[in-house]
Amino acid sequence: MKTTSLAALLLTSSTLMAAEGMWQPHQLPEIAPQLKAAGLQLDPDKMTDLSSFPMNAIISLGGCTASFVSPKGLAVTNHHCAYGSIQYNSSEDNNLLENGFVARDMSEEIAAAPGSRIYVTQSLTEVTDEIKNAVPDDAKGQNYYQAIEDKQKQLVADCEVSQDYRCEVYSFHGGKSYFLIKQMAIRDVRLVYAPPSSIGKFGGDTDNWMWPRHTGDWAFYRAYVGPDGQSADYSEDNVPYSSDSFLKVNASGVQENDYVMVLGYPGSTNRYRTAAEVENQFNWVYPTAKEYREAYIDMIKSVAPEGSDARIKYESTIAGLANYAKNYGSMIESFHKGDMLSRKQQLEQDFSKWLAANPDMQKQYGQALSQLKELVQKSQQNQQRDLLIGYMGRTSLWGVAKKLYRLAHERQKTDMKREPGYQQRDMTRFTQAMQRVNRRYDAQVDKAVLMHFIERYAQLEQAERVAVFDQFMGLENGFDKQAIAAKLDQMHANTKLDDEAQRLAWMEKSVAEFKASDDPYIQFAVSQFEHDMQQEKQDKELSGEFQRIRPQYMSALIAYKQSRQQQVYADANSSLRITYGKVKGYSPKDGMVAVPFTTAEGMLAKYVPGDDEFDLPESLRKAIKSEDYGKYRDEKLDSVQINYLSTLDITGGNSGSPTLNGKGEFVGLVFDGVYESIIGDWDYDPALNRGIHVSSPYMLWVMDKIDGADNLIQEMTVVE
């Protein structure tokens, strides 16, 4: 295995804009001059060491980022990242979403939602040669896909010496290179502190992706391990994880034009997609998915009144659906206002001319772009059907039944031959997923959602539909709403999969026992299995071709950009990255300037009594009216700084990432981006790209003056 840096590949210009790019830790020495000029006071060379400060203080939650802020495993992240755990521990009688939660000492800390993890990155090793050497020269399609998957599973198995570690192979530039990342997986995660949603989610969906913003989007977890220091399941005997390093918390926050950086695990960006992919995504996928998500929310609300136990179960689902529906809306709006598609098309024309003028490159990569376009066209076949079925599959028991039956088939194989997600390494998380179903399931909601999407599905042309699904649901002769309602009533009334013990028992049953079952949801899963496997085979065939062709395209595109002295950095892929820039406002439109800070008084001005989105605790309102700010007052603002803007290049997965100043001190959490920057997943605009952060002074002020979380303030190292 090679441990060489990717910097030589990814960094092609020494004049990159400071705000653009999500850099890997081992690239930092290559951009040290820019970092130092921007205001970094730490040594970039030392920051390449994942086992040293500040890198070993940065942790992943598996979808969000967090960071250690004490030597006792205390970790801070966004409120919306801990939302599932807050919801999981809520009930009509004790609604932590509404009331908030503060553990006054460690004995009061409560278990996070089942399956919650804290991942501490241990190492990153390049395995490109190992992956590519495992693929036969003549492999294509599914064979290409399977060869890569088999090698990845082997590398992961060799890496995961115990269940204390989680290893994954990540691809860069669409499979041009591969890296193996090893993380310690801490299984005992506990909720320590979360402000009420009137602070943590202030502004709700209305303010989501908007500026000015006044959201207290933070929460605290704690990592626990066994007495031997190793990862362990929840136990009263467990002790707080001893973090090797942690972030000091700066009580003064930041000022305009200050250097800031975010360290975290950004999910994915798509800045190197082809024009054909861009056009389909923005003209069909995003508009359709936005419509489906909004309909999903409407169905939940139609049968789950606000404040009911059913609504509490689905609050996290609603928040996630609404977040991305608004995200897609901004994507569509920005796309049609801008010229991204025409620039992509021009790029491909110029790229093709450059290839033609370079015989060696033309010989090696000349067919890559046209082949990629053909694959994109194939991928768009039946996309409406697949998207509709995908949204049906978001309902609880549909997914439970299919996963359990798939597990029965996979258990017949040796572990290395099993599909990822069904190997022995996955069984703890699989079990916990089965255990938490009832916390996010209501039969009436499931039925309403299914009814809506089945009706939409039934409007498809017959050739687009799935015969075995039509047969099971009774759709061969058309859509009969009463008949479908009766079918769904029967399925939900007679299934036993809504019982946790039954779900766990089915994890051990054979394929024959599934086929003999009279449980209607089990029968559904059995009836769809052969079609699902055939569809999966077709998907792998297509994916394998993408894995074969896209690296060729990216190799040529990188060479083309290098020839023009243009920057080339890898798309985000959930691996540890660093982005840096300045605290700075922006001009979202002609004649409008957004300043970089919001204040406590601005938050109070938004207050609407009894409004779910703009309510505020009485104690907070009183503190603002009396200007009881103490040492957290910003003299320039004459208030407490609530949220602030930066030029940082972020995306989903960065949620919960700590914002650090030039000294490496914690000055807040990034939690969102402005509306105009959402398209940054596809196209970066330095004038409009802005991240939104909650300030450390606001966090400390609420903890001190409002929520009485003094014990946590004393535990952390707070500096001025």
N, C-alpha and C positions, 0 to 999 in steps of 0.2 A: 504494500500500500504506500502511496505517496502522500507526503504531508506538505507539499509545496503550496505556495500562495496562489490564489486566483488573480492577484492584483495585476500581473503582467497581461492577463487576458482581458480583464474588465476595465482597466483604466487606460485610456488611449490618448488623453490630453491632460496637460498640466494646468490648463486654464479653465477648469470646470466651474460652473456657478456654485457658490457655496451651498445654496439651499437644495439643489437638485441631487438626487441619488440616495440610495439606501445602501450604505457601505458595510462590507463585512469587516470584522475586527482586524483580521490580518492584512487588510488593505490600508489601514491608517498610516503606517510609515510612508506609504507612497503619496499620500495627500497631506503629510505633516505641515508643509509650508502654508497651505490654505487654512488648515485648522489653527495653526498658531496665529496667522494673520487675522483670523476671525475672532480669536479671543480665548482659545483653549489654553489652560495653564497646566494641565496634566501632560505627561510624557506619552505621545502617541505610540512609541515602541512598547511601553509597558502595558498599554491598553490592549495589545494583541493577545495577552495571556488570559485565557478564559478562567484560570484558577485564581486570579488576583483582582484587586479592586481596579475599576468598579464593575468589571464584567461578571464576577461571581456573585454580585449582589442582584443581578438582573435575572429574573425567573419567568418561566412560561406557565400559564394556566391551561394551555391547550386550546387556543382560540383568542385569548387575551394575554397581556403581559402584566407582570407585577414586579415588585422589588422589595428586598429585605431592608428594613429601617431600624432594626435592633439586632443584637447578637443572639436573641432568643427566638428567632424564626418569625418575628412579626413582619408581615408583608402587607403592603398597601397596593391597591388597584382601584379601578373604577367601580362605582356603585352599580353601573349596568353590567359589569363583568361578574359581580357577585349576586346579581339579581335573582338568578335561579336558586341560589342557596338561601337568600332572604325569603323568597317565595316558598321554598320547600319547608321552611320552619314556621311559616305563617298559617293561621287559621282564622275563621270568623271571630273566635274569642280572643285570639292573640295575633293581630295582624302586624307583623314586623315591617311590612312594606309601608304601612300607614304610621306606625308608632316609632319606628327605628329600633335599634338594638345597641346596647353598650354592655360589654362584660366588664364589671368593675375589678375583677381579678380573674386569673386563669381558670379557676374552678367554674366560672360561669360561662366560659366559651362553649359553643355548641357545634356539633358536627355539621359540616357543609353538606350540600346535596350529594347523594351517592354517586361515585364516579369522579368526584372532584380530585384534582391532582395539582401538585406543585412540581414543576420540572426544572431542575438545575443543570444547565449545560456543563458537561465535563470535557468533551473534546470534539474536534472536527477534523476528519481525515479524508483526503481525496481518494476516491476509489474508481475513477474514470476508467483506467486501464482494466481493472478487474471486471467491471460491468461489460465493457465493449468486447473484451476477449472471450466472454462467455456466449456471445452471439455468433452463431455460424455465419459464414460469409454470404450464403445464399438465403438466409432467413428473411421472410417477409411477413407482413400481417400478424396474425395471431401467433405464429411461431416466433416472430421477433419480440412481440409483447411478452410471451411466456418465458423466453430465454432471459429477458431482463428481470422479470418478476422473480424467477427462480433464483437468480444470482443475488438479487436484493434480499430475499428471504434468508439465503445462506449467510450473507454478511451480517444481517440483523441477528440471526441465531448465534453466530460466533461472538457477537458483541454483547448480547444480553446474557452475561454470565450468571445473573440471578434476577429475580423479579424486582429487585431494587432499582434496575436500570431499564430505560426505554431507549431503543435505538431506531433510527429511521434513516433511509437513504433519500437524499434530496437531489433533484436534478436542476441544473442551471442552463439557461439558454435552450430550453426545450429538449434537453438531453444531450447537449454538447459536452457537458461534464457532470460528474456526480460526486457528492460528498456524503460520508457517513457521519451522522451526528449522534453522540452518546449523551444521555441525560439521566441523572438520578431522579427517580419517580417517587415522590413522597405521597403516600396514600392517606395519611391521617391529616386532613385539612379541616380547620375549625373557623367558624365565623366569630370574629372578635368585636367588630364595631361597624355599624352602618347607620348613617343618619336617616331620618324619615324621608320618604319619597318627595315630600314637599321641599326638601333641600336637595336630595340626591338626584331627583328627576325634575327639578324646578324648570318650568317652561315646556315640559312634556314634548309631544309630537309637534306642537306649534313652533317651538324654538329649535327643534332638532335641525342640525346643519345650518343654523342661522346665526347672525351677529347683528346686534349685541346679544350676548349670552350671560346668564347669571346662575349657572348650574353647579351645585356642590357634588360633583360626580366622583365620590371616593367611598371606599370601604376598606376594612382591614380583615385579613385572614391571619392565622398562625399555622405554621408547619410543625407537626409533631412526628416523632420517631420513637422506636422502641428504646428501652433503657440501654441497649448496646449501640445506639446511634444509627442503626439501620432502619430502612423504611419498614413500616409495619401497618397493619390494619388498625382501625380505631380501637383503642383500649384505654381505660382509666389509668393504666400503668405507664402509658407513653409519656414522653417528656418533650419539651420544646426543642426543635431542631437548632443546633448550634451553628449559626451561619458564620462562615469564615470572615466575611466582611459585610458591611452594611452601609447605607447612605446616611450621612448627616443631613438634618433637615434645616434649611435656612428660613428663619422667621421673617426676613425682610423681603423675600421675593425677588422680583426683577424690575428693571427699568427699561424704558424704550431704547432700542438698539443694543441691548445687552446680548452677549453670546449665549445661546442655549443649544442643547443637544438632547435628543431622545434616543434611548437605548431600548430596543424591544424586538418583537417577533412579528413584523408585518406579514399579513397573509399572502396576498398575491396582487400583482399588477400585470398589465397586458400591453406594455408599450411597444412590443415588437410584433404585434399581430398584423396580418395582411389586410389590405383594403377590403377584400371580400368578407373577411371575418368581422371587421369593423362595421361595415354596412349592414350585415345581417343582425349583429348584436344591437345596434342602435335603432334600426328601423323595424325590427320584429321582436327580438327576444326581450329587450327591456320594456317596451310598451305592453307586451302581452303579460310578462311576469308582474309588472306593476298592477295591471288590472286584476290578475288572479290573487295577488296578495291582499289587495283592498277588499275583494269579494270574500276572501277567507276571514278577514277581520269582521266584516259585516255579519257573516254567518255565526261567528262566535258570540258577538254581541246580541244577536237576535234571540238567542236561547239562554244566555248566561247574564242575568241582570247584574249591574254594578254592585259590588260588595258581597255578592253571593259566593259560596264556596267554589262553585264552578268557575266564576270569573277570576277568582284568586288563582286557581289552578292554571288559567290561561293568560295571566297578565304578562308573563315572560314571553309567551308565544306572540301575543299581540304586539308587544314592544319590538320584537325582532322583525315581524312582518311589516310593521309601520315604518321602522327604520329603513329597511331596504326599499319599500315602496317609494318613500320620499327620495332616497338615493337614486333610484331609477328615474324618477321624475326630473331631477337635476341633470342626470346624465343626458337624457333626451333633449332637454332644453339647451344645455351647453353645446351639445353636438350640432343642433340645427342653427345655433347662433354662430358657431365657429366654422373653421375650414379644415378640420382634422382629416376628413375623408379625402378632400382634394389634395392635401399635402401627402397623405399616404399614397394616393394614386400617382402623384408626381414623383415621389420617392421610388416607387417601383419602376416607373419609366426610366428614371435616371440610373437606377441600379441595373436594369436590364441592358442599357446602353454601355455601362461600364463593364459588365460581364462580357459583352460582345467585343469590346476593345481589349480584353485581356484573355488571350487564347487558353492559357493554362487554367485560369479560373473558370472560363466558359466550359472547358472540357470536363472539369471536375464537378461543377455545380450548376451548369447551364439549364438543367431541367428542373431544378429544385422548386423554383417559384411556381411554374405551371403545374407541377405535380401537387404542390401544396394547395393550389386553387381547386384542383379536382377533388382533393380530399375534403376540403371545406364544403363543396357542393354536396358530396355524399353525406356529410354529417348533418346537413339541413333537411334531409328526407325524413318525413314523419315527425318533425320537431313539435308540431302542435299537439299531436297525440301523446308524444312522450312527455311533454310538459304537463298536460292535463293529468296523465296517470301519475306523474311525479307529485303533483299537489294532492291527489287522492292518497298517495302513499305517505303523506305527512300525518294522516290521522293515526291514532295510537295503535289500535288492534290490527289494522291492515299490516303495518310494519312488524309488529310483534309476531303475528302468525307466520309471515314469510321468513323472518329471520330464524325462528325456531325450527321450521321445516328445513331450511337450508342447513342449519347446524346439524340436524339429524343425518343429512347426506354427507356433510363434511367429516363427521365423526367416523365415517367408514374408511377414511383415508389416513395415511400416515401424516404426522403433523406437518412435515415440510411440503406435502402435496396439497394441504388445505388452502382454501382461498384466504387472503389476508382479511382479518376481522373475525375469523373462525378458528385461528390457531390457539394453542394452549396459552400463549402469551396474552391472548385477548379475552380469556374467559372471566377474569375478575371484572373487567369493565363490562363485558357482556352481561354477567350476573347482576351487576349494579344497575345497568340499564333496565333490566327486567324488574328490579326491585322498586325503581322510582316511577314506574309507569303511572300508578294511580294518583300520584301527586300532580300529574299533568293530563289527566284523562277524565272526561265526562261523556257518557253515552249520548246524551242529547246533542252535545256539540259535535261529536264525531258524525252522527247521523246527518245533521244539518249541512256540514261541510261536504260529506260524500254525496248527498242529494244534489247539491249545487253543481259539483264537478261532473257527476255522472250525466246530468242533464246537458251540460256543455259538451261532454264527450259524445253523447248520442247524436249530436248535430253534425259530426264528422261524416265524410263520405264513407260508404261501407268498406271500400278498399283500404282505408286508413286504419280501420278499427281492428281490435284483437278478438278473433272468433271465440276463444275460450272464455274471455271475459264477458262477452255478449251472452254466451250460453249460460254462464253461471248466474248472471244478474237478470236474465230474462229479457234481453234487449234485441233478440233476433227479429222480432216483428215490430220494432219501434219502441219509443220511450213512453211508458205508462207511469205517471207520477205516483198514483195510488199503489200500483203493483210494486214499484221500487221502494216506496215507503214501507210497505208491508214486509218486503224482503229484508230491509235494513233493521226493522223492528225485530224480526225473527232472529236475525244474526246476533244482535246485541242482547236480546233477552235470553238466548240459549247458550251463548258462549261462556266458557269458564276462564277465558284468558284475562278477564278483568279481575281475577283473584291472583295475588302474588304467589301463593303457594303452588297453585296450578301451573303458572308460568315457569317457575323454577323446576317443577317436576318434569315438564315437557322438555327441558334441556337434556334430560337423560334418556329420552325415549327413542325408539328405533323408527326407521322409515316405515316399516310395516305397521307399527302402532299408529303413526300419523294417518296412514291410508285407511285404517280400520276405524278411525275416530268419527263420531257423529257430531262433534263440535262444529258449528257452521263456519267459524273463522278458520279452523284447521282444514276443513273441507275446501274452503276458498284457496288457501295457500297450496294445497295439493293440486287443485285443478289448474292453477296458473304456473306451476313449477316448470314444466317442460318448455312452455313458451318463454318464460323468463330466462331459462338457460340458453335457449336458442338466440334470444335477443342479446344476452351477455356475450355469447360467442361472436356475434356480428359486431358488437361494440369493441371487443378486444381486437378483432381483425382491423377495424378502422383505427383504433388507438395505436396498434403496432405500426401501421403505416405512417401515422403522424410522428411516432417516436423515431422512425427510420428517416423520414424526409425533413422534418423541421430542423434537426441539427445541421443538415447540409445547407439549408437556407440560412440559418443563423451564422454558420461559418463564413459564408459568402458575404452576408450583410455586415458582419463585423469587419471583414477585410475591406469592404467598400467604405465604411465609415472611417476606418483608420486611414485610408488613403486621402480622406477629406479633412483629417484632423478633427473629427467629431467624437464626442464622448460616447462610450459604450459601457453600460453597467448592467448587471443581471437584474431581471425582474424579481420582485419580492416573491418569496416562496416559503414563508413561515420560519426561516432560519434567522439567527441573531444578526441584527443590523444596527447601524448607527447613522443617524441623519442630523445635520447641524445647520444652524442659521442664526437669525436675529429676531428679537422681539420687535415686531413692526406691524403697523396698520396697513390698509390697502384702500383702493378706490374701486368698488364693485361696479360702478357705472358712472357715466359722465355727470359731473356736478356733485358727486357724493364721495365723501371721505370717511372711512371707518377708523376711529382711533383705536390704539391697541389694548386699552383697558376698560373694564366695566367696574362699577363701584357698588357698595352696599346700598347707597341711596337710589341708584338706578334699579336695583333689584326690588326695593320697597315700592318704587313707582309702578312696577308691573303687578304688584300684589292685587289679587281679586278674591275677596272672602268666599270660601266654599268652593272655589274653582279647583278642579282636580289638578290642573296644570300650573296654576299661578297662586296657589295658597301658600302661606308661610306660617311657621309656628309663632305663637304669640311672643314667646321669649325672644325670638330673633327680631321680630318687629320692634319690640321695646328697646332692645339693645341698639338697634339702628337709630331709632328716634332720639335716644339719649346720647348717641355717639359714644357708646361705651366700647371703644376700640382698643384702649390700652396700648400696649407695645406693638400691636399689629396694624396701627394706623400708618398709612403711606402719606408722608408729609406733602408730596407733590399733588397727590389726588385729594388730600384732606379727607380720606376715607380708607376703608379696607379694599384692596384690590381683589376682585372676585374672580374674574376670568381674564385671560389675555391672549393675544394673537402672536403667532410666529410664522416665519417663512419655511418651516421644516417640511420635508417631503415625507408624508405619512400615508398610511392606508389602514384598512381593517386588520385587526391583529395587533396594531399599535395601541389600541385601547388599553388603558391601564399602565402604559409605559411611563416610567419616571422621566421628568424633565430635569436636566442638570445644568448648572451654570459652569463657567469655565474652570472652577475648582473641583467640579464633580459633586457639588452639594445639591441636594434635592430642593427644587424650587416649584414643584407642582406635578400635575399629571396631565398628559395629553388625553383628550377624550373624544374629540370630534374635529371636523374640518368645516370651513365655511361652504355655503351652498355652491359657490362658483368653483370650488376646488374638487368637487366630487369626481369630476371627469379625469382627475389626476391619475386614476388607476390606468387610464389609457393614454393620456396626453398631458404633459406637464406645462403649466403656464406660470412663469415666475412672478408675473404681476398680480395674479389672482389666487395662487396657491397659498392658503393659510391654514395652519393648525390652530385649534382652540384648546387652551389649557386651563385647568382650575389651579389657582395660586396657592402656594403653601401657607401664606399668612391667613387666607380665608379658612383653610382647613384647620389650622391651629386655633384661630379665633372661635370657630364653632365648637371645637373640641373643648376649649377652655371655658368659654362664656355661656355656651348654650347647652351642650350635651353632657357636660361634666365628665369627659373622658380624661381626667387629669392623670390617671394611672398610665395611660399610653403616652402622654406627653413626657412624663417623668422617665418612662422606659426608653424613649428615643433620645438621641443626642441632638439637641436643638441649638443652633448657632445663629448669631445675628448677621 
